[in-house]
Structure formats: structure tokens, C-alpha cells
């Protein structure tokens, strides 16, 4: 063609996805106008072309920068124009050449190239061994690659020239264009063979992996096909026997799963479990577990929900129908519904915790909220629960495994947005089986319960649409992290006036209905109801009142049936001893007139407010102090604080001449069978002790409550409403309260404060001024 090291000029034909090697004949199909014009120009000259590969990614390849610098000078053997205008050209690779300069005009590109010298080393033993290794790898490549015919491997076996062998194999190998170009650009024959050897080894490894995968897939397909025929035969046999086949049951499961609306990833898992279920023997225990698991996932309400009724006026009507009083609680519930109505799905989820004594209506409030919102209501009792699996469920590896109560209740009610009431959350316990309170942290946390995972389900379920309400008698036993996730709403309990209204509006109508009585057959006077409240029950709620009224109704029902003593007319206060027996409770006996050493205190109990007497006495002795009346540690500490204040302020309190080392002091709180504790009796203890030590009498028209410090300062207390009502119930009109409790008293209803006189103190010396009579 041309002598080496000479600079020659040829028309240029760029080609894609192909590298032409010396000695190789290749057909080309050319459609680009510039390339066609370059072929025509070569045909007019000496039928010689410079063919070079295009770089990837393909840019403007008709410009010199889009082409490699090394290509092949080729001889054009044939060129034919096809009907579609494409030019078919058959070329034979000649020699490698490097572009020195390339120019482009409107018609075609011309390149000034320099022929690259090709080394022709003597065929040594090492080179022949390398040729045989390359040939062997190429034969493996042909065997593994179905695209290469076996004739190619046979055709290259007789080639002795290492350069020709390398170029022929490289042209037929399934290599990347960049790799082929690298072989073309390598000058040394031995270097080209070594590079080709590495490429063949890598390619053969990939082809081996592909064949293994293909065989594995083909075997699985063959096995599935075989199983399909067996299932079809089994279906025919079952049809002949009149039995249901596992396949038809599996199809029903798949249809139910697809119709359940579960997410796609969970549906995929269920279908996988159904496929596993089909392979299990029908009577095996594993088949029962798999069926239970599939049915549980399928029956869950993944996208079934009820529409919320957010009519505020209707909610107010429902709450007033079901509950008397509790205005603060009702307002909070209505606020929640109002925000839900305005914010919709953007509302931040909240967990409400109703805290209050037994019988005040915590559980029934949850039912009323569900009725007002139009949601399904389910109740979970947490009292005494000590197994974490009750919340999270058991893993399927356990015998008799079941989902936890949360998932079970949601499945039971059939919607994904019910109102779930968790009763007695303060009575959770824990043991070696886990801590249910820790499991509830995820359930009640709005940031986590969107993907709550039950151990039995092993897939996440969205609890964010569920409205959770919890109840407790006290927050002291609720773990702090769990309490932090809830908004506490206190239900303080009912006073006598409220209980009277509840009995007349709610309890008596229900009792009449349950006992088959008419209003004429069973009617109770207000005085009789008040007598039952004060003398037969002692509680903050109305359960005891309900039981006593039901007991009276049973007596009346039996009397009407001809059993027992005949009871006629209205139930009055005088008839209660016949129906209910002697009174079970006795009011605290307030001392008549002034008393020395006896102070009247106010206390809060789970049954509401109460009045207690604190007594003290001084006698000759050795300076000892005794505490009786079942006092707790905190109350004993309050007594020690009060005594320390009196001793440190002896002169101011009129005790300058008192010999502390020769007198014993006895502190007693009556009703010794009842445990008593708390710091709010501090000022009452100080008043009782000051009266006993100085001999000054106490004005029993005053009742008081307040915690006291060593310096005589009075600290605020809780339960102001209940304590004031307890004093009012016993006819005490003067109540001494800490000065910091003024805001609490200001929020009380006018009827609570009617007839009461409140005295606010900031120091115990003010208590002495008010309630301690002057000395002689």
C-alpha cells in the first residue's frame, strides 16, 4: 500500500462500534453523506481509505476531536449502492496508521496519517507458548459464547504469524470498543498478545457466570413446569374425588390478599407465604400456622376506615347526654374535635390520658367520644399485664402464636382508625417476659407508630390514624417516658350536688330499666339520695352510689313480687335502714367550741376531699416524740419540721420557758386503721403542737391545709376544690389556704365558694393569728 514512516493523505470514514484490524475483511454499511462522499473520492483515486473508530460517548463524530488518533488504512474491495441509498462497502484492513493532521470540508474529511511500524519478532518458545495460551482461551470463548460459530476457532488454529493471530482473534472477540482500540494502538506483538490474553480470561469468566445463571434459571423453569403438570393432574384427581385441592385454596387466598388493599411489598410477602403453604402437607402443624398468618394479614383493614363526624354541636350534645358536669374535660374534647375539623390530616396526633379516682366516668368518656366522632370503639384492659407479647404479639416460631392485642382489636373492629381505650395504664407490671410499658412507647408515639411492627405479622402496620385514649387512677406509677407521650386530663371526682344530679339523670333511669320498674314503683327523694351519698358510700365516683340504689331497687322488686317485707310509696331517708341496713359511714366529729391541741385539717383522698383531726398532747417525760394514727414517712417528717420551727422560734411562739428535755409529746391522727401521708398537713400539725405546748385553745371554726418549711413559709398544695367542699359538707365556713393557691380557688365554680370564707397565708405565724385564741 504505502511505505512505512511516510506521511500519506486518505479520505476518512468514521465508524461506530467497530474497529478494523489489519488483514481482516469486513463489510460496512455507510449512510452518512460525508462518509459516502469519502468512499466515492477513494474510488476515484486508488480505492484506499483511512477507517477510524468513533469515541464513546458519541459527540460530534464528524469532527476530528470525536475520533481516535489511531486507525487502519484499508483497501476497498467492493462498493454497492443499495435501494435505500445506503452504501455497502467491503474493505480489507491494511496497516495501522496514526493521524498527524485531519481536515474537514463540506464534502468529506481527509487525514494526513503516518504508518506505524509493526514489529515482527522471531517466534521464540515463550512467544509460541503465549500464542497457544491465547488460542486455547479463544477456543473456550467460542465454546461459551453462543454468538461465535465454531468454524472461527478452527480457522485460526493454523495461523503461525503471531501478529495475524492477534488481529484475527481481536476482531472476532466480544470486547468493548475501547479495549479493541487499545490492542490496535499497541505496537509490540508480544504486548498485544499479553493484553489480548487478559481480555479473553476476563470475558470467559463473565461468560461462565452467565452460563451458570442461565442453567439455573432453565432448571427452575423446568421444575416449575414439571410442578405445574403435577398440580394439574392433582386438580383432576381431586375433582374426581370431590375434594378441594390446595391449589384452589391458595388461589382464593391470593384473591383475598389482592382485594385487601395491603401495600405491594406486603402483598409480595403474603404471596410468597401462600406459595410456601401450598407445598406443606395439609395436616402438618406448619400448615395451620401458615394459614393463620396469611388469614390474619388478609383480614386486617389496611385501607378500610370510617369517616369522622366532626360536628361540634352534636359532640356537645352527646357528651352532655352521657355525663353530668366535667365541664373542663368536655371543653378539652371539643377543642380537640375543632382542631381536627380545621387541620384535617395535618393535625398532630395526640394521646389523651384521663386521670382520676375510680368511678368518675373515664371509660364511659372514651365511649362517648367514639360515639360523637362516629368511630368504632374498642377497649383494652392493661391492669396487671406483665408480658410484652400481649402488646407486640408472639413470633410465629412459638406454639399457638397470636398477634398482640393492638392488632387483634383492629382486626376485630374492621377499621384502621378506631378509638382504642387503654384502661388502667398505671397498673402495668413487668417480669422476665418483658416490660409492656416499653412496648407501649412505640404504640403511643405519633412519630413511631406509623410503622408499628407486630412480632407475629413481621410487617409494619400504620397506627397513626388510630385515636388512643388511656385511663389511670394516678400518674405516680406511670413510667416517665410513657407519661411524656400523653396529654394528662384530670377528672377530680364529683361532689354531693353533682352526684345527686347524676343519680337522678343517669343512674335511676337505668336502674328502672334494668329492674323492670316504673317511675311510680321506684322513686327516691333527694334527701334519701344525699343520705346514701354521705352515710353509705365514700368515693369520688358514683359506683358505690349505683350499687346502693340497685340494692334498694332489688328490695322493691322483691316486695312487688310478694317476697319480703312490703315496701310502699316513695323511698325516703327514713326507709333507707329497711332497704340498706344501718349506715356504714360516720361523719368526722368536729369539736364543739374551742379545743386545746386539736386542729382541723383538710386532706385529699381517692374518694375526694376529707376532714381530719390532728391531736397532740404534752406530758412529763424525757423529751421524746411519739406518732400514732398510721402516719406515713412524709407526714412524720412534716411533724418534725413543725416541731423544729416551734423550737427555733420558741420566744416568738411563747415557748421561751418550755423545758423540752422534761416533756414528752404525743401526736395522733384518729382513724388509725386508715393510712395517712402527704406534706399538706404541715400547718395543721404546727397549730396543734403550738396549742398543746402553750395551752392556748384553737378556734374550731377554721379548717386548713398547707405544706410548711423550717422557716414557717407555707407552700401550695393540690386538691383545693375537693378540700373546700369537704369543709363545706361538715359546716365549716372558714378555710385557710396557702397564698400561692389563689389562682386555683379563682377557677372554682361560684356554687363551690358560696357561703365560704377563704383566708390566704404565706407564713405559719398568720395561721396562729387566725386560729389560735389569745393566751391569758
NUDO-866284 format. One record per residue (C-alpha): residue in one letter; y, x, z. Coordinates in pm, whole numbers, padded with zeros to 5 digits, always signed. Layout:
! NUDO-866284
AYXZ...
//
This chain:
! NUDO-866284
X+00000+00000+00000X+00261+00247+00115X+00266+00588+00264X+00299+00628+00636X+00629+00724+00803X+00821+00583+00506X+01072+00304+00552X+00990+00007+00332X+01155-00332+00281X+00949-00652+00261X+01010-01026+00279X+00930-01159+00626X+00709-01458+00711X+00717-01553+01083X+00402-01731+01207X+00324-01921+01526X+00013-01895+01748X-00144-01630+01524X-00149-01250+01494X-00269-01094+01168X-00472-00774+01221X-00539-00503+00959X-00849-00568+00749X-00860-00940+00834X-00829-01211+00566X-00652-01522+00695X-00527-01843+00533X-00172-01953+00617X-00008-02291+00564X+00366-02246+00518X+00613-02535+00524X+00946-02386+00632X+01185-02335+00337X+01279-01978+00427X+00916-01873+00464X+00827-02041+00131X+01116-01858-00038X+00992-01528+00115X+00642-01587-00035X+00795-01662-00372X+01002-01344-00353X+00691-01141-00270X+00504-01298-00560X+00779-01185-00796X+00759-00829-00658X+00431-00664-00557X+00278-00957-00362X+00333-00771-00032X+00463-00949+00282X+00552-00846+00635X+00396-01103+00870X+00506-01102+01233X+00428-01337+01528X+00692-01551+01698X+00768-01506+02066X+00700-01776+02328X+00870-01994+02427X+00981-02062+02074X+01355-02039+02030X+01538-01997+01704X+01248-01808+01546X+01418-01778+01211X+01644-01520+01374X+01532-01164+01439X+01557-01198+01818X+01283-01465+01819X+01021-01232+01663X+00812-00943+01789X+00903-00594+01665X+00550-00502+01551X+00370-00693+01276X+00134-00639+00983X+00206-00554+00619X-00019-00791+00428X-00133-00830+00070X-00106-01180-00068X-00440-01268-00234X-00369-01631-00324X-00090-01885-00300X-00127-02252-00390X+00126-02533-00357X-00023-02844-00202X+00079-03204-00290X+00282-03246+00029X+00496-02943-00056X+00317-02709+00185X+00225-02366+00054X-00126-02236+00120X-00132-01856+00122X-00436-01631+00172X-00340-01286+00296X-00526-00970+00385X-00396-00758+00668X-00299-00409+00569X-00130-00172+00811X+00060-00203+01136X+00437-00168+01097X+00740-00171+01325X+01070-00337+01237X+01361-00098+01209X+01612-00347+01080X+01598-00712+00988X+01843-00914+00785X+01860-01284+00710X+02035-01467+00430X+02043-01829+00327X+01714-01797+00138X+01477-01576+00340X+01453-01279+00578X+01400-00915+00480X+01274-00646+00715X+01300-00272+00691X+00975-00150+00850X+00812+00178+00938X+00433+00208+00900X+00269+00301+01232X+00021+00584+01218X-00330+00479+01326X-00540+00741+01496X-00888+00798+01355X-01069+00998+01625X-01418+01128+01584X-01684+00888+01710X-01793+01055+02033X-02066+00944+02271X-01811+00793+02507X-01640+00606+02225X-01971+00475+02091X-02066+00356+02443X-01734+00177+02466X-01793+00016+02124X-02136-00107+02233X-01994-00248+02556X-01722-00429+02362X-01979-00560+02117X-02202-00684+02399X-01916-00865+02571X-01814-01020+02239X-02169-01147+02184X-02153-01306+02534X-01818-01453+02439X-01964-01607+02124X-02258-01746+02326X-02029-01901+02590X-01754-02030+02358X-01877-02326+02151X-01582-02282+01910X-01712-01948+01779X-02008-01951+01533X-02295-01710+01594X-02251-01562+01246X-01939-01379+01368X-02140-01185+01625X-02395-01086+01362X-02126-00983+01113X-01965-00729+01347X-02289-00557+01457X-02297-00326+01153X-01936-00208+01180X-01922+00164+01265X-01547+00214+01246X-01404+00159+01599X-01059+00059+01467X-01203-00204+01233X-01439-00331+01505X-01148-00372+01746X-00928-00553+01493X-01203-00792+01379X-01305-00890+01734X-00941-00923+01850X-00861-01155+01559X-01156-01387+01638X-01124-01380+02019X-00975-01678+02202X-00693-01476+02359X-00331-01554+02426X-00085-01453+02154X+00089-01210+02390X-00245-01037+02458X-00329-01012+02088X+00016-00875+02020X-00041-00611+02289X-00359-00497+02107X-00171-00485+01779X+00104-00269+01930X-00135-00020+02095X-00160+00297+01884X-00475+00468+02017X-00810+00325+01908X-00978+00406+02238X-00690+00245+02428X-00719-00066+02209X-01093-00089+02276X-01044-00048+02650X-00776-00322+02654X-00999-00549+02444X-01290-00486+02682X-01084-00609+02981X-00971-00919+02793X-01329-01006+02694X-01456-00968+03051X-01184-01199+03186X-01239-01453+02911X-01616-01453+02969X-01567-01515+03340X-01347-01816+03266X-01593-01947+03008X-01875-01906+03261X-01686-02111+03518X-01611-02378+03258X-01978-02399+03156X-02091-02431+03520X-01841-02712+03578X-01944-02883+03257X-02312-02866+03351X-02237-03001+03698X-02035-03291+03557X-02303-03363+03297X-02575-03366+03562X-02371-03603+03780X-02311-03830+03483X-02682-03825+03402X-02765-03902+03764X-02514-04187+03776X-02657-04322+03452X-03005-04300+03598X-02890-04477+03916X-02724-04743+03705X-03052-04824+03529X-03233-04832+03862X-02974-05069+04008X-03002-05296+03708X-03378-05304+03749X-03339-05373+04120X-03097-05657+04043X-03354-05816+03813X-03626-05779+04077X-03402-05934+04348X-03315-06220+04115X-03687-06286+04060X-03747-06279+04437X-03442-06494+04511X-03285-06225+04735X-02930-06094+04738X-02900-05737+04617X-02694-05471+04797X-02500-05419+04475X-02374-05777+04466X-02273-05749+04832X-02089-05426+04752X-01911-05597+04463X-01797-05872+04698X-01672-05607+04942X-01479-05431+04665X-01321-05758+04554X-01222-05842+04912X-01078-05493+04964X-00877-05514+04641X-00742-05856+04742X-00646-05745+05095X-00330-05566+04979X-00411-05239+05155X-00240-04918+05030X-00404-04736+04739X-00514-04433+04939X-00685-04655+05198X-00842-04867+04923X-00985-04550+04775X-01139-04461+05112X-01284-04812+05151X-01441-04797+04804X-01593-04463+04896X-01737-04617+05213X-01874-04909+05010X-02047-04665+04777X-02198-04491+05079X-02303-04828+05222X-02494-04912+04902X-02708-04601+04943X-02809-04682+05302X-03124-04878+05386X-03018-05237+05471X-03186-05236+05813X-03059-04896+05929X-02808-04876+06219X-02571-04677+05998X-02555-04964+05751X-02443-05202+06028X-02171-04957+06138X-02054-04907+05778X-02044-05283+05715X-01843-05341+06034X-01599-05067+05939X-01549-05199+05585X-01506-05558+05703X-01255-05454+05971X-01037-05268+05720X-01064-05552+05469X-00976-05827+05717X-00665-05656+05855X-00338-05827+05747X-00196-05535+05551X+00073-05742+05377X+00045-06082+05549X+00345-06167+05766X+00524-06474+05899X+00888-06543+05822X+01117-06513+06123X+01313-06819+06232X+01646-06671+06341X+01828-06997+06418X+02019-06908+06736X+02083-07269+06839X+01714-07353+06803X+01622-07044+07007X+01864-07150+07282X+01708-07497+07281X+01354-07357+07309X+01445-07121+07594X+01622-07395+07787X+01327-07630+07741X+01078-07377+07875X+01282-07209+08152X+01546-07307+08401X+01810-07052+08496X+01763-06688+08394X+02091-06703+08203X+02133-06325+08175X+01784-06288+08034X+01836-06568+07783X+02165-06416+07668X+01993-06083+07604X+01720-06251+07400X+01975-06445+07194X+02170-06123+07133X+01851-05963+07004X+01793-06252+06764X+02155-06245+06647X+02137-05875+06565X+01803-05929+06391X+01961-06203+06180X+02258-05988+06073X+02089-05649+06034X+01752-05763+05898X+01515-05477+05826X+01787-05223+05912X+01770-05324+06279X+01634-05053+06503X+01306-05164+06660X+01324-05234+07034X+01066-05278+07307X+01170-05512+07588X+01022-05480+07937X+01058-05778+08172X+01054-05653+08531X+01037-05891+08823X+00819-06031+09101X+00510-06242+09024X+00559-06600+08913X+00914-06579+08777X+00812-06653+08416X+00778-06313+08248X+00473-06406+08043X+00599-06754+07955X+00927-06598+07837X+00731-06396+07582X+00561-06714+07460X+00899-06886+07430X+01044-06600+07225X+00746-06615+06989X+00785-06993+06955X+01159-06961+06892X+01107-06696+06620X+00807-06866+06461X+00583-06566+06522X+00219-06556+06627X+00174-06473+06997X-00098-06253+07143X-00139-06129+07497X-00295-05801+07614X-00358-05753+07987X-00315-05389+08086X-00381-05434+08458X-00649-05191+08573X-00702-05043+08224X-00819-04683+08261X-00985-04598+07928X-00767-04464+07648X-01014-04602+07393X-00902-04954+07490X-00577-04872+07308X-00686-04625+07040X-01040-04754+06983X-01370-04565+06972X-01476-04327+06700X-01747-04456+06472X-01989-04193+06600X-02023-04393+06925X-02282-04667+06956X-02112-05006+06944X-01779-04856+06837X-01490-05102+06802X-01118-05076+06721X-00867-05077+07006X-00708-05390+07147X-00391-05350+06939X-00573-05355+06606X-00818-05620+06731X-00534-05857+06829X-00351-05804+06500X-00671-05877+06309X-00728-06182+06528X-00385-06337+06470X-00390-06263+06096X-00033-06133+06055X+00120-05787+06068X+00431-05899+06257X+00311-06091+06566X+00471-06079+06908X+00238-05879+07133X+00293-05919+07506X+00152-05632+07714X+00111-05770+08064X+00121-05565+08386X+00211-05232+08225X+00290-05094+08571X-00075-05130+08676X-00225-04887+08426X-00459-04624+08569X-00632-04317+08430X-00957-04125+08481X-01179-03878+08297X-01188-04112+07995X-00820-04059+07925X-00477-04196+08005X-00390-04529+07839X-00021-04474+07917X-00021-04169+07690X-00176-04372+07408X+00093-04638+07452X+00362-04375+07391X+00277-04381+07020X+00235-04759+07009X+00573-04835+07168X+00776-04561+06999X+00954-04704+06691X+00965-04357+06536X+00586-04311+06557X+00420-04650+06532X+00488-04677+06158X+00166-04480+06110X-00042-04568+06416X-00395-04436+06370X-00678-04611+06550X-00979-04387+06616X-01212-04647+06467X-01007-04705+06149X-00921-04337+06090X-00637-04455+05862X-00274-04532+05956X-00159-04890+06018X+00209-04988+06029X+00307-05137+06368X+00681-05117+06307X+00704-05489+06224X+00528-05592+06546X+00756-05709+06828X+00634-05562+07158X+00726-05710+07496X+00592-05567+07820X+00597-05702+08175X+00589-05529+08512X+00645-05608+08877X+00813-05273+08939X+00927-04975+08733X+00837-04721+09000X+00475-04685+08882X+00551-04678+08507X+00536-04319+08370X+00886-04195+08292X+00823-04112+07921X+00682-04461+07869X+00968-04628+08057X+01217-04434+07845X+01089-04612+07531X+01160-04959+07672X+01470-05161+07749X+01430-05299+08101X+01547-05655+08169X+01523-05757+08536X+01415-06106+08639X+01538-06124+09001X+01347-06434+09108X+01450-06789+09197X+01635-06924+09498X+01562-07260+09661X+01807-07454+09445X+01655-07313+09126X+01300-07375+09247X+01393-07736+09322X+01516-07785+08965X+01210-07609+08819X+00975-07827+09023X+01143-08148+08908X+01190-08048+08543X+00874-07847+08467X+00610-07839+08741X+00583-08205+08846X+00572-08344+08485X+00290-08103+08400X+00102-08182+08722X+00129-08555+08649X-00017-08498+08303X-00299-08274+08426X-00400-08510+08710X-00368-08834+08515X-00095-08973+08741X+00214-09173+08662X+00563-09108+08798X+00529-09416+09021X+00197-09295+09165X+00320-08943+09247X+00687-08886+09326X+00823-08621+09563X+01160-08628+09734X+01398-08332+09716X+01366-08283+10093X+00988-08260+10062X+01012-08003+09782X+01257-07793+09987X+01022-07812+10284X+00733-07687+10071X+00951-07400+09944X+01069-07290+10288X+00767-07368+10509X+00462-07343+10282X+00549-07069+10031X+00718-06733+10045X+00767-06596+09697X+01023-06510+09435X+00845-06713+09167X+00703-07063+09169X+00326-07010+09159X+00279-07093+09525X+00501-07399+09488X+00294-07505+09187X-00028-07471+09386X+00105-07671+09681X+00231-07950+09455X-00105-07955+09274X-00281-07975+09611X-00069-08276+09707X-00140-08434+09367X-00515-08392+09419X-00488-08566+09755X-00303-08856+09595X-00554-08874+09307X-00846-08881+09551X-00671-09151+09754X-00626-09365+09444X-00993-09318+09365X-01088-09455+09707X-01169-09120+09866X-01000-09003+10185X-00701-09147+10366X-00491-09386+10161X-00150-09244+10069X+00113-09491+09965X+00467-09461+09839X+00688-09165+09781X+00591-08817+09914X+00844-08743+10185X+00895-08449+10415X+00715-08636+10696X+00399-08688+10485X+00355-08321+10399X+00149-08243+10712X-00107-08503+10594X-00124-08360+10241X-00078-07988+10302X-00156-07937+10668X+00062-07755+10919X+00341-07530+10783X+00225-07175+10706X+00562-07002+10744X+00826-06991+11012X+01189-06901+10963X+01328-06596+11139X+01471-06699+11476X+01833-06591+11484X+01954-06518+11842X+02181-06784+11988X+02513-06636+12085X+02571-06265+12129X+02283-06022+12189X+02261-05662+12308X+02059-05430+12088X+01960-05697+11833X+02123-05668+11487X+02059-05891+11186X+01970-05707+10867X+01909-05821+10512X+01612-05698+10312X+01473-05735+09960X+01105-05812+09906X+00898-05906+09603X+00923-06264+09726X+01306-06248+09722X+01560-06184+09995X+01474-06197+10366X+01643-06168+10703X+01503-05919+10953X+01590-05843+11311X+01627-05485+11430X+01592-05437+11804X+01646-05133+12021X+01621-05068+12392X+01713-04780+12625X+01514-04681+12937X+01477-04389+13171X+01267-04113+13029X+01276-03765+12875X+01482-03810+12558X+01201-03945+12337X+01247-04191+12048X+00969-04435+11951X+00941-04650+11634X+00735-04968+11621X+00703-05256+11376X+00513-05079+11093X+00812-04879+10969X+00780-04658+10662X+00892-04296+10641X+01224-04376+10473X+01316-04637+10735X+01228-04397+11016X+01450-04135+10851X+01732-04392+10840X+01688-04443+11216X+01701-04068+11277X+02019-04049+11063X+02182-04332+11259X+02093-04169+11591X+02226-03831+11471X+02555-03997+11373X+02591-04154+11720X+02518-03824+11895X+02756-03626+11675X+03031-03887+11728X+02948-03969+12089X+03306-03966+12215X+03434-04191+11937X+03145-04434+11993X+03192-04448+12371X+02888-04233+12449X+03059-03925+12588X+02889-03962+12928X+02547-04069+12797X+02266-03837+12913X+02046-03809+12605X+01781-03599+12777X+01708-03853+13051X+01677-04166+12840X+01405-04286+12603X+01494-04505+12304X+01265-04770+12154X+01335-04907+11803X+01140-05215+11697X+01138-05447+11395X+00948-05772+11458X+00656-05893+11239X+00466-05573+11296X+00187-05670+11054X+00430-05653+10760X+00507-05302+10627X+00880-05225+10608X+01053-04944+10429X+01373-04852+10247X+01713-04699+10326X+01924-05018+10321X+01875-05084+10694X+02083-04777+10786X+02398-04954+10915X+02187-05224+11088X+01996-04956+11279X+02321-04781+11374X+02471-05108+11503X+02159-05192+11706X+02146-04842+11862X+02519-04835+11937X+02488-05174+12111X+02191-05064+12323X+02343-04727+12419X+02688-04864+12505X+02581-05204+12640X+02823-05384+12406X+02690-05709+12258X+02655-05785+11884X+02815-06083+11717X+02511-06255+11559X+02730-06437+11309X+02712-06122+11094X+02423-06005+10875X+02442-05671+10698X+02285-05426+10458X+02375-05072+10352X+02249-04716+10347X+02419-04472+10582X+02485-04097+10567X+02506-03847+10854X+02885-03871+10844X+02882-04250+10863X+02960-04322+10497X+02800-04640+10360X+02618-04615+10026X+02543-04901+09783X+02215-05094+09780X+02027-05325+09545X+01924-05689+09558X+02269-05820+09653X+02205-06170+09517X+01874-06216+09699X+02011-06082+10027X+02320-06307+10026X+02101-06611+09951X+01865-06517+10236X+02159-06514+10479X+02289-06842+10336X+01948-07002+10379X+01950-06929+10755X+02308-07044+10803X+02471-06701+10832X+02809-06709+10661X+02938-06355+10725X+02771-06074+10528X+02863-05706+10549X+02810-05517+10222X+02886-05161+10103X+03223-05127+09936X+03053-04995+09617X+02868-05326+09575X+03184-05523+09496X+03106-05530+09119X+02757-05671+09191X+02898-05950+09405X+03165-06029+09144X+02891-06114+08890X+02727-06375+09114X+02747-06745+09034X+03010-06946+09225X+02746-07162+09393X+02587-06849+09545X+02916-06742+09707X+03022-07092+09812X+03077-07100+10189X+03007-06727+10226X+03246-06460+10350X+03178-06109+10232X+03302-05804+10425X+03304-05472+10241X+03279-05147+10437X+03285-04783+10338X+03214-04637+10683X+02988-04747+10966X+03286-04746+11207X+03413-05054+11019X+03076-05221+11087X+03123-05156+11458X+03473-05308+11444X+03344-05624+11276X+03015-05697+11451X+03035-05521+11789X+03206-05702+12073X+03466-05504+12270X+03334-05337+12587X+03455-05405+12938
//
